[in-house]
């Protein structure tokens, strides 16, 4: 059945000729109903490939009883609803049919027509809702398909795709690490909507945005009157995420005391609301994210070692945009296209000079910054092409600035090395590998400065 429509394909299985005509006539009063009648179970089962929305079945048929036919229908077409119709009002039979998956149970009384029409009306309304929800779910899944949600062809992002794929096949805890603006929440949503818990909710909580004194209540909930302002019981994020995924963003910002309570919740798979005594079982997948180096935070005493290893699970390290080669161009063009389409504008192109300017910039704000820059560029452009003058960077970039200075080649080389040393936290080995020069060369250049 199509979303937003009351069109229904209905099978009527009834061997009593008079009653069959009654049911068919009643159901055909609605012109949107396609009604097909059968006088035995076999003929109905042979036509199940037509995928009826609903089947009414007589409990007593010449070749099969109602319970057997119900089980056969649901085995072949589990999405089909089945209404059992019986001559006698037997509570045990009704309960048995409902337990085995019947949508409802009707008895052949004088008011069956009204009850059947009312039942079909409710089913049609619910079916429309289910269809809408299903379509929305498909849209969400398509939106968060890896290739749709994270545009890129660089080797670094392809490695991320591989790890994300591995994360979808199990409920292993995932730790996403990356600079601000690299798309950590997009990764978390993509994993969720492609995983075995995709039918459940995706609940996100940003630990850096919650006041310290409210963080425990936000995660675990609270009972009425547990503190000033707690006017009613509140379910925390763990309860809200039941059957789905709980995304703990910026986990590195969590207070050290709350970390102990989070560790217990993860180990015991249960929580207790603030001010309460009831133990509540949790059932959600955990994905955590941070822009911090948690190993360094552990050494500083800011992050618990036992919690770190509990959360570590499958690590996914998101590369900074400056390390994704020509993904910058792909993303820029996509942001321009999306912004133009959303605002009813002709899609603008980027000229070569604009592309070169983008490639020379290091994007400290990563993808989030690029999106803002491109949307502004669309607005600033006076024609169908975006040029370098339309692109404005929010802050001065060290790498591009050095080209405007009057320096020797040796000065340029030293400046570049210093920029990368800052970028890689003075890791000389990493800088040497990135710039494809020897570590001794870097040591020598730095020694010359002193």
C-alpha positions in Angstrom: 0.0 0.0 0.0 1.3 3.5 -0.9 2.0 6.1 1.7 -0.9 8.6 2.2 -3.3 6.3 0.5 -6.2 4.1 1.8 -5.9 1.6 -1.1 -6.1 -1.9 0.3 -5.8 -5.3 -1.3 -8.0 -7.7 0.7 -8.4 -11.5 0.5 -11.6 -13.1 1.8 -11.3 -16.8 2.6 -14.8 -18.2 3.3 -16.4 -21.4 2.1 -20.0 -20.4 3.1 -21.3 -18.8 -0.2 -23.8 -16.5 1.5 -21.3 -15.2 4.1 -18.6 -14.9 1.5 -20.9 -12.6 -0.5 -21.7 -10.6 2.6 -18.0 -10.0 3.5 -17.1 -9.1 -0.1 -20.0 -6.7 -0.5 -19.2 -5.1 2.9 -15.5 -4.6 2.1 -16.2 -3.5 -1.5 -18.3 -0.5 -0.3 -15.1 1.4 -0.2 -14.0 1.9 -3.9 -10.3 2.0 -2.8 -10.5 -1.6 -1.7 -9.6 -4.4 -4.1 -11.3 -7.5 -2.7 -10.6 -11.1 -3.9 -12.6 -14.1 -2.6 -11.5 -17.7 -2.1 -13.5 -20.7 -0.8 -10.5 -22.7 0.4 -7.1 -22.2 2.0 -5.0 -23.6 -0.9 -6.2 -21.1 -3.5 -5.5 -18.3 -1.1 -2.0 -19.5 -0.3 -1.3 -19.9 -4.1 -2.0 -16.2 -4.5 -0.1 -14.8 -1.6 2.7 -13.7 -4.0 0.3 -10.8 -4.7 1.1 -9.5 -1.2 -2.4 -8.6 0.1 -2.5 -6.0 2.9 -5.1 -8.0 4.8 -6.8 -11.4 4.8 -10.0 -12.5 6.5 -10.1 -16.2 7.2 -13.0 -18.4 8.2 -11.8 -20.5 11.2 -13.4 -23.7 9.7 -12.4 -24.4 6.1 -12.6 -27.7 4.1 -8.9 -28.1 3.7 -7.3 -26.4 6.7 -8.3 -24.9 10.0 -7.9 -21.2 10.9 -4.8 -21.5 13.0 -3.0 -23.6 10.3 -3.9 -21.1 7.6 -2.9 -18.1 9.9 0.6 -19.7 10.4 1.0 -20.4 6.7 0.1 -16.9 5.7 2.4 -15.2 8.2 5.2 -17.6 7.2 5.0 -16.6 3.5 3.9 -13.0 4.0 4.7 -11.8 7.5 3.6 -8.2 6.7 0.1 -9.2 5.9 -2.6 -8.7 8.6 -5.0 -11.6 9.2 -8.5 -11.3 10.7 -10.0 -14.5 11.9 -13.8 -15.0 11.5 -15.6 -17.7 13.5 -19.2 -18.9 13.9 -18.8 -19.2 17.7 -17.4 -16.9 20.4 -14.7 -19.1 21.9 -12.4 -17.1 24.2 -9.6 -19.8 24.1 -9.6 -19.9 20.3 -9.5 -16.1 20.0 -6.6 -15.8 22.5 -4.7 -18.6 20.7 -5.2 -16.9 17.3 -4.1 -13.5 18.6 -1.0 -15.0 20.3 -0.1 -16.6 16.9 -0.2 -13.2 15.2 -3.8 -12.5 14.1 -4.6 -8.8 13.8 -8.0 -9.4 15.3 -10.8 -12.0 15.9 -14.5 -11.5 14.9 -17.5 -13.7 15.5 -20.3 -14.1 12.9 -23.0 -12.1 14.7 -25.6 -9.7 13.2 -23.4 -6.6 13.8 -20.3 -8.1 12.0 -20.6 -5.7 9.1 -20.3 -2.6 11.3 -17.5 -4.2 13.4 -15.6 -5.2 10.2 -15.8 -1.8 8.6 -14.7 -0.1 11.9 -11.8 -2.6 12.1 -10.7 -2.0 8.5 -10.9 1.8 8.9 -8.5 1.5 11.9 -6.2 -0.8 10.1 -6.1 1.5 7.1 -5.2 4.5 9.3 -2.5 2.5 11.1 -1.2 1.1 7.8 -0.8 4.6 6.4 1.1 5.6 9.5 3.3 2.5 9.2 4.0 3.2 5.6 4.9 6.8 6.3 7.2 5.7 9.1 8.7 3.1 6.8 9.3 5.7 4.1 10.9 8.1 6.5 13.1 5.3 7.8 14.3 4.5 4.3 15.0 8.2 3.7 17.1 8.4 6.9 18.9 5.2 6.0 19.7 6.6 2.5 20.8 9.9 3.9 23.2 8.2 6.3 24.5 5.7 3.7 28.3 6.0 4.1 28.9 7.4 0.6 26.0 9.9 1.0 26.7 11.1 4.5 30.5 11.4 4.1 31.6 12.5 0.7 35.2 11.7 -0.2 37.5 9.6 -2.3 40.8 10.1 -0.4 42.7 7.0 1.0 42.2 8.4 4.5 38.4 8.6 4.2 38.2 5.2 2.5 39.9 3.7 5.6 37.3 5.3 7.7 34.5 3.8 5.5 36.0 0.3 6.1 36.0 0.7 9.9 32.5 2.1 9.8 31.4 -1.0 7.8 32.9 -3.3 10.5 31.1 -1.3 13.2 27.7 -2.0 11.7 27.9 -5.8 11.9 28.0 -6.0 15.7 27.2 -3.8 18.7 30.8 -3.2 19.6 31.4 0.1 21.4 32.9 2.6 19.0 35.3 5.5 19.9 35.4 8.3 17.2 38.4 10.6 17.5 38.9 13.7 15.4 39.3 17.5 15.4 36.2 19.7 15.9 34.2 19.9 12.7 35.5 16.6 11.1 32.0 15.0 11.3 32.1 12.8 14.4 28.3 12.8 14.9 27.7 12.1 11.2 29.9 9.0 11.6 27.9 7.9 14.7 24.6 8.4 12.9 25.8 6.5 9.8 26.9 3.6 11.9 23.6 3.6 13.8 21.3 3.8 10.7 23.2 0.9 9.0 23.4 -1.3 12.1 21.3 -4.0 13.6 19.7 -1.5 16.0 18.7 1.0 13.3 15.0 0.6 14.2 15.8 1.9 17.7 16.3 5.6 18.6 19.6 7.5 18.1 20.1 9.7 21.2 23.0 12.2 21.3 24.3 14.0 24.3 27.2 16.6 24.1 29.0 16.4 27.4 30.7 19.7 26.8 27.4 21.5 26.6 25.9 20.3 29.9 26.6 22.1 33.2 28.6 19.8 35.5 25.8 19.8 38.2 23.2 18.6 35.6 25.2 16.0 33.7 24.3 13.0 36.0 20.6 13.8 35.7 20.9 14.2 31.9 22.5 10.7 31.5 20.7 8.7 34.2 17.5 10.7 34.8 16.0 11.8 38.1 13.0 11.3 40.4 10.5 13.9 41.3 11.8 16.2 44.1 15.3 14.8 44.0 16.7 18.3 43.7 15.5 21.9 43.4 13.6 22.3 40.2 12.9 18.5 39.7 9.2 18.9 39.4 8.6 15.5 37.9 10.3 12.3 37.0 12.8 12.6 34.1 14.1 9.7 32.0 17.8 10.1 31.2 19.6 9.5 27.9 20.3 5.9 28.8 16.6 5.1 29.1 15.7 7.2 26.0 18.2 5.2 23.9 16.7 1.8 24.9 17.0 -0.5 21.9 19.1 2.0 19.9 22.3 3.9 20.2 23.5 6.4 22.8 26.1 8.8 21.3 28.3 10.3 24.0 29.9 13.3 22.2 33.0 15.1 23.7 33.4 12.3 26.3 36.7 13.9 27.2 34.9 16.8 28.8 33.1 14.6 31.4 33.8 15.3 35.0 36.1 12.8 36.6 33.5 11.9 39.3 30.8 11.2 36.8 33.2 9.0 34.9 33.1 6.5 37.7 29.3 6.3 37.5 29.3 6.0 33.8 31.8 3.1 34.1 29.5 1.3 36.5 26.6 1.8 34.1 28.5 0.3 31.2 29.9 -2.6 33.3 26.6 -3.5 35.0 24.3 -2.5 32.1 22.1 -0.8 34.6 21.5 2.7 36.1 19.7 4.4 39.0 18.0 7.7 38.6 19.2 10.6 40.7 17.2 10.5 44.0 15.9 7.1 43.3 16.6 3.5 44.4 15.2 1.5 41.6 17.7 -0.3 39.4 16.9 0.1 35.7 18.4 -2.2 33.1 19.9 -0.5 30.1 19.9 -1.8 26.5 21.7 0.5 24.1 24.7 0.6 21.9 27.4 3.1 22.9 29.3 5.3 20.5 31.6 7.9 22.1 33.6 10.7 20.5 36.2 13.3 21.4 38.6 15.8 19.9 41.0 15.2 22.8 43.8 12.7 23.1 42.4 10.6 25.9 45.8 8.9 26.5 47.2 12.3 27.3 44.2 13.1 29.4 44.7 9.8 31.3 48.3 10.8 32.1 47.2 14.2 33.4 44.6 12.5 35.6 41.6 14.0 33.8 40.3 10.7 32.4 39.9 7.3 34.1 42.1 4.5 32.6 39.4 1.9 33.3 36.7 3.9 31.5 39.1 4.5 28.6 39.6 0.8 28.0 35.8 0.2 28.5 35.0 2.7 25.8 37.9 2.0 23.5 36.2 -0.8 21.5 36.6 -0.1 17.8 38.6 3.1 17.3 37.8 5.3 14.3 40.2 8.2 13.8 38.7 10.9 11.5 41.3 12.8 9.4 41.4 16.5 9.4 40.1 18.1 6.2 43.6 19.3 5.3 44.8 15.7 5.2 42.1 14.5 2.8 43.7 15.7 -0.4 41.1 16.7 -3.1 38.1 15.8 -0.9 38.1 19.5 -0.2 37.0 20.1 -3.8 34.3 17.4 -3.7 32.9 18.7 -0.5 33.0 22.3 -1.6 31.1 21.6 -4.8 28.5 19.5 -2.8 28.0 22.3 -0.3 27.5 24.8 -3.1 25.0 22.5 -4.9 23.0 21.9 -1.7 22.8 25.5 -0.8 21.8 26.6 -4.2 19.1 24.0 -4.5 17.8 24.7 -1.0 17.4 28.4 -1.9 16.0 27.9 -5.4 19.1 29.2 -7.2 20.9 28.0 -10.3 23.8 25.8 -9.1 27.0 27.8 -9.3 30.4 26.5 -10.4 33.9 27.2 -8.9 36.5 28.6 -11.2 40.1 27.2 -11.1 41.5 30.1 -9.1 38.8 29.5 -6.4 39.7 25.8 -6.3 43.4 26.6 -5.9 42.6 29.0 -3.1 40.6 26.3 -1.3 43.4 23.8 -1.7 46.0 26.1 -0.2 44.0 26.7 3.0 44.4 24.4 6.0 40.8 24.6 7.3 41.3 24.6 11.1 37.5 24.4 11.5 37.4 21.4 9.1 34.2 20.4 7.2 32.0 22.7 9.3 34.2 25.7 8.4 34.2 24.7 4.7 30.4 24.5 4.6 30.1 28.0 6.1 32.7 29.4 3.7 31.0 27.9 0.6 27.5 29.1 1.6 28.9 32.6 2.1 30.7 32.4 -1.3 27.4 31.6 -3.0 25.9 34.7 -1.5 28.8 36.9 -2.4 29.1 35.7 -6.0 27.5 38.1 -8.5 27.2 35.5 -11.3 27.0 31.8 -12.0 30.7 31.2 -11.2 32.4 31.5 -7.8 35.9 33.2 -7.9 38.7 33.5 -5.4 37.4 37.0 -4.3 34.1 35.4 -3.3 35.8 33.1 -0.8 36.5 34.6 2.6 38.4 32.7 5.3 37.3 33.5 8.9 40.9 33.7 10.2 44.4 34.2 8.9 46.0 30.9 7.8 49.7 30.5 8.5 50.4 28.3 5.5 49.0 30.8 2.9 50.3 33.9 4.7 54.0 32.9 4.4 53.8 33.2 0.6 53.2 37.0 0.9 56.4 37.5 3.0 59.8 38.5 1.5 61.9 35.5 2.5 64.7 33.3 1.1 64.0 29.7 0.1 65.7 28.5 3.3 63.4 30.8 5.3 60.4 29.3 3.6 61.5 25.8 4.3 62.0 26.6 7.9 58.7 28.3 8.2 56.9 25.3 6.7 58.7 22.9 9.1 57.7 25.1 12.0 54.0 25.1 10.9 54.0 21.3 10.6 55.7 20.9 14.0 52.9 22.9 15.6 50.3 20.9 13.7 51.8 17.5 14.8 52.5 18.6 18.4 56.3 18.7 17.9 56.4 15.1 16.7 59.5 15.3 14.6 59.2 11.8 13.3 55.6 12.4 12.0 56.6 15.7 10.4 59.6 14.1 8.7 57.3 11.5 7.3 54.7 14.0 6.2 57.3 16.3 4.5 59.3 13.4 3.1 62.6 14.6 4.7 65.0 13.1 7.2 64.6 13.7 10.9 68.2 14.9 11.0 67.4 17.6 8.5 64.7 18.9 10.8 67.0 18.8 13.8 69.7 20.7 11.9 67.2 23.4 10.7 66.0 24.0 14.2 69.5 24.2 15.5 70.3 26.9 13.0 67.5 29.0 14.4 68.9 29.0 17.9 
